[in-house]
Amino acid sequence: MNDAPDLQPPAITDSPCFPGLVEGLIFFYAGYFSQNIINAIGDAVRLRLEQSDAPGGVRRKIFSTFIEMAQNIVHYSSDMLTPPDQATLEMRAGSVMVMHTEGRFFITCANPVDAQYADKLKGILEPLRQMNADQIKDAYRKTLRAETDQDSKGAGLGFLTIAKDSSAPVEFHFAPNEHGLFMFTLKATI
């Protein structure tokens, strides 16, 4: 999609514990991600969702989408502390935000990617945006049965999982940055 997802938070409200807390913000993290960090912040997201009035199935979809987005950052962000050829214990930069506003949940992630990976992502995400729910479920089942691509760290299931759990087509955007990379932003609605 060519339009950038709306990343502007809703109006700021006062909270006794957190003055200036953004209304509807369930979770936000920006920094370096690793498997250990995903596990730790996953616990925080799970607890925040349990405090919401969202039904269990909705909470599961939000949590699943959050995990898939965080995993994508760990595996594919171009801003990394670990060497590019390191396949385990990776640590890479990005951000993830979970918002609840107007009765819907929005999960957004952002991380830098190189031009080659940006083109690959466009080729995956644009067709995904055109699929209906049944086509997404069918592609998901086929991907589960298919052999894993040796260059993929998730068998291509991550974006299909996000799309399957979303109530609207995923939104994405690529913005060039000063380092010759592109800031990749992905937004899911649940």
HELIX and SHEET records of a PDB file:
HELIX    1   1 GLN A   35  GLN A   51  1                                  17    
HELIX    2   2 GLY A   56  TYR A   76  1                                  21    
HELIX    3   3 ALA A  115  GLN A  130  1                                  16    
HELIX    4   4 ALA A  133  ARG A  145  1                                  13    
HELIX    5   5 LEU A  157  ASP A  165  1                                   9    
SHEET    1   A 5 LEU A  25  PHE A  33  0                                        
SHEET    2   A 5 ARG A  92  THR A 101 -1                                        
SHEET    3   A 5 ARG A 104  VAL A 113 -1                                        
SHEET    4   A 5 PHE A 182  THR A 189 -1                                        
SHEET    5   A 5 GLU A 171  PRO A 176 -1                                        
END                                                                             
